Amino acid sequence: MIKLFIGGKGSGKTKTLIEMVNNATSTSNGSVVCIEKGDKLIHDVTYKARLIDTDAYAVVDAEALYGFIAGILASNSDITDIFVDSALKIIGNDVAAFETMLKKLEVITKDVNLVMTASIAVDECPDAIKAYA
C-alpha cells in the first residue's frame, strides 16, 4: 500500500512522517525503515527505525530509488513499513519519472506500508500521483 503526502514546502509533511515512523516502531511486528536525503532526521526518528541516507548510496533518480527500495525489501522479509521523506527531491524533481516509479512500487509493496512525502503543489500534481495522496 502506498500513501503519499503532497504539498508545498513547509506544509508539515516531514513532521507527520516523523510521527508515523516513531509510531510504527512501537506497533510493528517487523522492521521499520526510513529513507531520507541527507541526515536531517537523525535526531527526530527513533533508533528503533533503520534510517538510511540516499546521498550515501548515490540515489539520484527514480530508477535508482526504485532499485534501492526493491533491494531493501529483497534483503529483509520482515519489513512492515518504509517511509521516504522528500521522495521527489531525491529523484531530481522529475514528476513524470515519479509517477512511473509509483506504479512500479505498487507491485512490490503490496504487503508493506510505503509512505512518501513530496513537495509539489496539489494543483500542479498529476491525477495519477494524486491518487496515492
Secondary structure, 3 states (H helix, E strand, C coil): CEEEEEECCCCCHHHHHHHHHHHHHHHCCCEEEEEECCCCCCCCCCCCCEEEEHHHHCCCCHHHHHHHHHHHHHHCCCEEEEEECCHHHHCCCCHHHHHHHHHHHHHHCCCCEEEEEEECCHHHCCHHHHCCC
